[in-house]
Amino acid sequence: MLEAIDLTKSYNGTTVLHPLNLRIEAGEIFCLLGSNGAGKTTTINLFLNFIDPSGGQARVGGLDVTQQPLESKRLLAYIPEQVTLYRNLTGLENLDYFLSLSGMTYSKAELIRFLGEAGLGETDAGKKVGAYSKGMRQKVGIALAMAKKAKALLLDEPTSGLDPKASNEFSELLKRLSGDGAAILMATHDLFRAKETGSRVGIMKHGQLVANYSTAELGHADLERIYLDHMHD
């Protein structure tokens, strides 16, 4: 569902992403670990077609994102570190508006159901987003992914700044979406959450994917040791 084929990015002769080859299947959660500047956000931005690759391809559902940008974006949902919503609109109104941009219309009852499935109750759905916590804003993002029936989710540091309860709730929602067949790529610093949530983890360093593991074969201590070993190389 998500595939990078010799995907590279350079700025002014400086390579920030070395040839990346990666496949993320439907129903899989791939957690991308690495320090700031490792290339995690660049990878996500290339899949979103926010930036042009210097070489290779980013594909979503078999579609090259540079050749078929609109078709590939229809398959995607994106949740950045800070979900951008209109502060003066309610969660419900934001969801309705962003779905309308995608050419989708739902009844109020259906919108409330999507928000409820994402963990945002009807009372909170009717409040202005200016009063929302980060976790509540993300739930609107998840509801949007559900309503779009997104086949792939791209997430950039979604659990940073969340308290443990909100972080756990977010992980459970991701597991549910992957259980429904979504492919998920999540850039994160959170080793614990990566092990708990991910089906696979990759470690990026200096724009290269230097490790790729199934979480089933790793314990928490193993992942931390492997990660720190790579960071110290």
N, C-alpha and C positions, 0 to 999 in steps of 0.2 A: 504493500500500500504506500509506503514511503521508501524511496530508493535514491541513493547518491551513487553516481557512477563517475569515478575519477574527478570528483567535484573539487574545484580549487578557487581560491580568491586571493588576489594580490592588490595592494594599493601602492602606487608609485614605486614599483619594483620590490616592495616588501611583501613576502608571502605570509598571509595570516591564516590561510587554510591550505594545507598540503593535500595532494590527491586523496579524497575521502571516498571509500567504498563501503556502503552501509545499506542493509535491507531491514525494514521493519514490517513485519507481517500484520495482517488484520488480527486484532485481539491481543496484540503484544504491547507492553509498556517498556520502552527503552529509555533508561536514565543516563544522561550524559553528564559526567562529573569532570571537574577541572577547575583550576584557579581562574581568577579574572584575566581576560586576555588570552585564554587558551584556544578560543575559536568556537565556543558553544553557541553564542548568540549569532555569530556570523553564519553558522550552519543553519540555524533556524530561519534567519533572514533570507538565506538563499532558497530554502523551501517555500517561503512566503512570497518569493519574487520581489522582495523589497529592494534587493541589490542584484546586480547582474553577476553571474559567475565569470571568472577569468578563463575557466576551462571546465570541461565535463558537463554533467547534467544532474539536475534535481528533478525527480519524478514523483508525482502523486497519483496513485491509481493508474500508473502506466503513462500518465500525461507529462510531457516535458513542461515545466512551469514557465519557461521563457517563451515557448512556442504556443502554449495554450493557457495563458494566464487566467482568463475568466473561468474556463471550465475546471481548471485545477483548484482555484479558490473556492468553488462551490462545494468541493469535497472537504474543505479544511475549516477548522475552527482554531483560533489563536487566543491564548490567554497569557498576556505579558505579566511582568512582575507587578505592575499597577494596572488593573483593568480600567480602561478609559471609558467613563460613562458621563452623562450629562447630570451635573449636580442638582439642577433645579427640577429635574424630572424624577418620578418615582422609579423603583426597580421595574415595575410592570410597564411603565411608559417607555423606559429605555429598551426593554426587551422587544416591545411592539415595534419601536422605531427601527432598531437594528435589523430585525427580521424583515421589515418592509423594504429596507435597502437591498436585501437579498431576494426581493420579489415574493416574499412569503407573508401570508396573512392568516392569523389564528383568532379565534374568539377569545374574549376576556377569560372565560372559564378555562380554555386550553392553555393560555399563557400562565394563569395561576397554577395550573397543574404542573407545567414544566418547572416553574420556580419552586413549587412544593417538592418535586422530585429531586431538585438540586439542593434541597434543605432550607429554602427560604419560605417561611410561612406567609399566609395571606396578609396579616397585619404589617409585617416588614415589607412585603411587596408593594404596599400602598404608601410607604414612607419615601421621602425624597432621598436620593442617593448621597447628598451632602452629609447626611447623618450616618452613613453606612461605615462599618468597619471594613478592613481589607478582605476578610473572609466572606462578608456579605456581598461585596462587589464581585468576588470570584464566583460566587454562586450564581449571579446573574450571567456571568460568562459561561458557566457550565450549562445553565438553562438554555442559553443561546446555541451551544453546541448540540444539545439534545433536540431542540426544535428544528435546527438545520439538518438533523440526521447526519452530522459530520462523520465522514469515514476515517478522518485523521485529525488528531489534535496536536498542536504545537504549543509547548508551555515553556516559558522562560522564568526560572526562579519563582515558581508559583507559591512555594511554602515559606519564603523568606519573610520574617516579621509576623508569621502566624503563631498563635499560642499552640501548645501541644494538642489541645482538644480540636481546635479548628484545623490544624494540620492533619490530624487523624481523619476527621470528617472529609477533608478534601481527598485524601488517599482512597477512602472507601468509595467516593464518587467516581474517581478515576478507574478503580477496579470494576465498578459497575459498567462504565462506558466501554472498557476493554472487553468485558464479558459479553456486551452487545455487539462486539466485532470491530470497534474502533481501534486503529493503530495510533499509539501515543508516543511522541518524542518529547521528553522533559529534560531541560537543562536545569541542574540543581547543584547546590553545595552540600545538601543535606544527605550525608552518607546513610544515616539510619532510615530516612524515608525512602531512599533509593533501594535499599535492601528489602524493606517492608513492602514496597509498592511495585517495584520494577520486576519484569520477568528477565530482563537483561540490563547490564550496566556496561558503559564504555567510559574509559578515562582518556581525556584529551589533555595534551601538553604541547605548547608552542605550535598550535595549529595542526597537530597530528593526533589521530586516534591510536593511542599506544597500547590499549588493552580493551578486551571485549569478553565479558563473562556472563554466563547464566547465573542468576542470583540463587537458583536452587543448589548450585555447587559451592556456594560461599556462605560462611557464617558472618555475623557482624564484625567480629574481630579480624577475620580474614580480609574482608573488604577494606577495613581501615588500614591494616598493615600494607596491603597491596597499593592502596591509594598513596599512603605516605612514602612508600618506597619509590614510587614513580615521581612524586614531587621532589624527592631529595636527589634523584639521579643528576 
